[in-house]
């Protein structure tokens, strides 16, 4: 039996197994096996077979956003509308056959937008089907990394501890999952109440946690009641590329989910340069700003003067560890 057949069989077994206290260990083992087989499928150990064609796009700008969805939902039209790039769009499926990059200019930032080919034929299961496909390749949407300490050891067996009551997982289930991965010597510390799935993600160690927006196009073709229902779902934005509806709100939410801020610089005796700010990530420190200005600036740093919402009074003298806020102004003083 091949890996794909094993994966399909385990998925059927999980689907027909009732979820209760008596079956949690059985389901935990099935999920561990499923994750292991999927990892083997993504990272084959043998070199047999030709590699499939792929694409790699050089990263540019201050952040990167990928458009993932079904064929003929308006991804290429959105790229054409928001950027100066032209991506072929038509009413038939799979118009885009490779990755088309474009650049959105917003709040002084250059945000790279990638138009990817439609990944799935048919949209009968909609959003849940897309989430399932991305989950199967190790991408976790709008989830934080599990707060679990995990370290392999050369001996001493399994050391298990938790800093809070566990309602989704137990020491016995952890031991069974570790045994499935042939791990017999390690340290495990649960710092929060995590599930068996999250513990499996920690063991695999190759999961990617990304923010995500669910963008619903063609709202001009449905009723206002349906638009209102969709718009109130978490992480959801409704738009119409054809009529250019709500695109400004979409860009605002993209900026918010990318956690970007802009910091302005000021020379001594001069006015702030509001025409050319520095794009940073939220919760960045003065040290990060100095590194963005010049890599050697930190070694010459004496102190900084900051104007803005991150300080109690303007200007305020701060050190390298001071956390900057959106639209702050900074003047760096050298030794």
N, C-alpha and C positions, 0 to 999 in steps of 0.2 A: 504494500500500500504506500503510495507516494505522500509527500508532505501535504499537498492540497487536499487529498482525500482524508487524511488524518484531521486536518483543520476543519473540514466540513462535517466530519463525524462528531468531533468535540462540540462544535457549535450547535448541532442538532441535539446532542445530549444535554447541553446547558439549557437550551430552549424548552425541552420537555421535563426538566427537573424543577420541582417546586422549591421556592426559596423559603426556608424556615430554619429553625435552630438545628434540626436533625440533619439537614443536608448541607450546612455551611462548610463543613470540612471537605465533602465530596466536590462541591462547587469550587472551593478554593484550589483544590488539586487540578480540576479541569481547566480553570483559568490559568494556572501556572503552566500546564502543558500547552495550552493554546498560545500563550505568549512566547514560549520556547520555540514552538514550531514556526510561528510567524517570524521570529528573529532568524531562524535558520533559512526561511524562505527569502528574507531580505538580504542576508549575508551568507550565501552558499559557501560551504567549505571546500568544494571541488571546483576545478576550473573548466569543467565540461560545459559545452554549449557556448554559443556566440553571445556576446553582450548585446543588449538592445540599444537602440539609438536613444540618446538623451540630449540635453542642452544645458549649457552653463552660461549665465549672464554675469558679466563683471558688475560688482556692486559699485554704485555711485550715489552721491547725494548724502543727506543726513539720516535717512531712514529708508526702509524698503517695505512695500506692501504688495502682496500677491493676490490676484483675482482667481479664485477657485470656484468652479461651479459646473453646471450642466451645459451642454451645447445650446446655442441659440437663446440665451437668457439676457444678452446685452452686455457681455464683458468687454468686447471689442468696441462697442458703441460708447461705453463709459470711458474707456481709455482715450478714444478720439475726442470725447467731450471735455475731459479734464486736463488733457495734455496736448502738446503740439505734434504728437506722433500719430501716424495713420496706421491703423490695424484693419485689415480687410474684414468687412462685416456684410452678412447677407442673411436671408431668411432660412437658408438650409443649414443643417448641422455640420459641425467640424470645419467651419470656415478657417479658423486659426489652427494651424498644424504645428507651430513651434512657439517658443516664448517671445513675445513682443514687449520690449521695455519702453517706458515713457517716463517723463518727469513732471510732477505736480509742483508748482511754485505757490507756496502758501505760508503766510506769516514770516516771510524771509527765508523759509526752509525749502530745500530741494528734496522732495519725497519721490523715490523711484517706485513706479507702478508697473507691475509685471502682469501682462495678459497671457494667461496659460491656456492651453487647449482644454476643451471640455473633457473631463476625466471619466464621465460615466454616461452611457446611453440610457435615456429614459429618466424621468423624474417622478416616478410614482410615489416614492417614499420621501421625496423632497429633502428638507434640511437634515433629518435624522440619518438619511443614507449617506450624505456628505460627511457628517460627523463620524459615522461608522468607518468609512473608508480612510479618513485621516487618522482615526484612533488605531486602525490596524497597522499603520506604518509608523506608529510611535509619536504622533503629533497630538498634544493635549491642548484643547481650546478653552481659553478663559478659566484655566485652573492653575493654582499655585503648586509649586514643587512640594511634595510631602515632606513634613518635618520629621524625618526618620534618619537616625544615625546608623550607618551600616559600614562595617569594615571587616575585610577578610583577614584571617590569622593563619599562622602555620600549624598551630596546635591548640589544645585546651578546650576543644568542643565549642558548643554554642552558648554564648552569654546573652541572655534576654532580660531586658528591663523596660519599664514604661514609667513615664512621669505623670500619667493621668489614667483614669479608668478607661478601659478599652471595651467598646460595645460592638465593634465590627470585626474585631480580630482577637485571637487568643494565642497564648504561647504554643499550644499544641498545633494550631493551624500554621503558625510561623515555622515550626519545626518541620511540618509536612511539606510546606512549600520549599523550604531550604533543601530538604532531602530530594525533592523532585529535580532541583538544579544541581544535585550532587555537591552541596555545600555543607560541610560538617564542622568547620572551625571558623567562627566569625563572632563579631559583636553586633548586637541589635538593640537600639534604644528608640522607643516610640516617644517623641516629645509632644505628640497630639494624637487624637483618636482617629486613626487612619483605617482604611479598608484593606482587604486582601489585595485588591487590584492595585492600590497605591503602593503597597509593599512590594508587589511584583515589579512595578515600574522602577522602584529604587534598586532592586536586585539587577535588573537589566541595565540600568545606568545609561541608556541611550535615548531617553525620552526628551522631547522638545516641548516646552511650555510656551505657548504663544497667545497674545491677545487676538480677539477675533470680533469682527462685526458681520452680522447677517444683513445683507443689503437686498431688499426686495424691489426689483425693477418692474416697470410697466403697470404702475398703480393707476394710470389713467384708464385701464381696461377693466377695473373692478369697482365695486360699490364703495361709497365712503365709509359704510359700517365695517366692511372688511379691511379697508385701509387702517381705520382706527384700531381694530383688533390686533392687526399685525404690528402696528407702530408701538403698541404698549407691551410687546414681548421684550424680554431682556436682550440687550446687545443688538437690537434690531433698528434698522433705518429703512424707511420707504422712500423710493425715488421714481422718477420717470426720466430716462435719458432722452426720449423722443421729445418731450415737452419741457425738459430742463427744470423739473420740479424737485425742490428740496436738496439740490446738490451742494448748496452752501452749508446746510446742516450736516451733510455727509462729511464734508471736509473738516468741519469743526469736531465731529466725533472721531475721525481718523487721527487728528492732531491730539485729541485727548487720550485715545487708546495707545498711541505711540509714546506717550509720556514725555513730550517735547516741551522745552521752554526756550526762550530767547533771552540772552544776557547782552547788555550793551557795555561797551568799554569807554573810558574817559581818560584823556591825557591831562597831566597837571597844567592848570591855567587855561584849559580849553573846555568847550561845551561837549557833552556826550555825543558820540557818533551813533545817532538813531537810524542812520541809513544803512548800516552794515553791522548787524548783531551777530552774536555767536550762538549757534543752535546747540543746545545741551539737552541731556536727559533730566527728568524731574529728580529732585533730591541730590543733584550734583553739588560738590563742594567747591570752594575757592581753588583748591588744589587742582581739580579737574579743569576749571576754567583756565588756570595758568598753563596747564599742559596743552590745552587747545590753542592758546595764543602762541606759545613757543615751548619746546621741550626743555630748554635750559632755564626757563624763567623761574621754576621752583627753587633752584639752587641759589638764585639771586634774590629770592623773595624776602622782604622785611615785614611788611604788613599790607593790608588793603583797606581802602575806604569804599563803603557800599552805601548806595542810596536805593530805597525800595521797600517792599513789603516784608523782606526777610530780616529787617533790622528794626529796633525800637525807635531809633531816631536817625535822621539823615543829615550828614553822612555819619556812619559809625565805623570805628576801626575794628577790623576783624582779622582772624588768623586763617590758616590753610583749611581748617576743618569746618569753617562756617558754611552752612547749607544755603545755596542761592534759591531765589524764587523767580517766577516768570516776570520778565521786563525789569529786573534789577539792573542797576548801573554800578560798575566796578572800576576803581582806579588802583592799580597795583604799584606799590612803592618798593623800589629795589634797595639793596644794602649799599 
